[in-house]
Amino acid sequence: MFNLFRRKRVSALELELLISIFNGLGEEYSTYARQVMGGLLNRVYFQSDPIKNYIGFFYNRDVVNDYEDRKGPAFKLLGIKFLRIH
């Protein structure tokens, strides 16, 4: 419906997962891991339309200008899957 009661704060686990993903993708993505560690992401949102199980993030306005490169390439990560192991 309106997702009024869904959590919006980015969890430590999500930040750790993103940092691990970027570090695992190779040196060319390490700058993105540093951005996550620098506090760039402050809110998370979930949706399933038009992309099933989509997870997106809002930027922290206080630090976004430190990292933004409007002339740099845009990208999106697709097909990343992880398993929760207890």
C-alpha atoms as one frame of an Amber mdcrd trajectory, in Angstrom:
protein
   0.000   0.000   0.000   1.854   3.133   1.171   4.654   1.392   3.125   4.147
   3.813   6.025   5.570   1.391   8.549   8.493   0.068   6.567  11.943   0.793
   7.803  13.896   3.402   5.880  17.216   3.619   7.692  20.090   1.773   6.035
  21.202  -1.058   8.303  24.809  -1.861   9.155  24.346  -5.226   7.420  23.272
  -3.534   4.177  26.263  -1.191   4.296  28.614  -4.085   4.995  27.075  -6.070
   2.143  27.473  -3.193  -0.337  31.077  -2.628   0.702  31.811  -6.349   0.252
  30.132  -6.385  -3.163  32.074  -3.364  -4.418  35.366  -4.700  -3.052  34.668
  -8.100  -4.600  34.037  -6.598  -8.038  37.610  -5.392  -8.363  39.703  -2.288
  -7.987  37.626  -0.225 -10.436  34.691  -0.381  -7.986  36.662   0.284  -4.796
  35.849   4.000  -4.989  32.178   3.116  -4.470  33.041   1.105  -1.364  34.854
   4.181  -0.005  31.764   6.305  -0.711  29.558   3.902   1.249  32.067   3.918
   4.114  32.092   7.728   3.957  28.388   7.937   4.773  26.963   8.612   1.304
  23.853   6.462   1.812  21.305   7.427   4.441  17.958   5.856   3.467  16.853
   2.707   1.716  13.706   1.912  -0.218  12.220  -1.281  -1.606   9.943  -1.819
  -4.574   8.894  -4.618  -6.857   7.488  -2.660  -9.774   8.776  -2.349 -12.455
  11.839  -4.319 -11.236  11.144  -7.221  -8.900  12.944  -7.059  -5.523  14.534
  -3.685  -6.318  16.475  -2.021  -3.509  17.404   1.639  -3.878  19.167   4.189
  -1.723  18.892   7.907  -1.033  22.064   9.964  -0.726  23.158  11.918   2.308
  22.942  15.559   1.152  25.748  16.581   3.498  28.342  14.471   1.675  27.000
  13.889  -1.841  28.958  16.802  -3.311  32.186  15.249  -2.029  31.626  12.249
  -4.320  29.431  13.390  -7.212  30.997  13.303 -10.667  28.388  14.415 -13.185
  30.745  13.662 -16.072  31.601  10.187 -14.846  29.895   7.040 -16.090  26.554
   5.960 -14.642  26.013   2.312 -13.841  23.672  -0.100 -12.165  24.350  -3.461
 -10.602  22.184  -6.319 -11.782  22.047  -9.959 -10.855  23.708  -9.681  -7.463
  22.424 -12.532  -5.297  23.325 -13.376  -1.748  22.321 -16.014   0.742  21.807
 -15.546   4.428  23.718 -18.277   6.211  22.792 -18.859   9.845
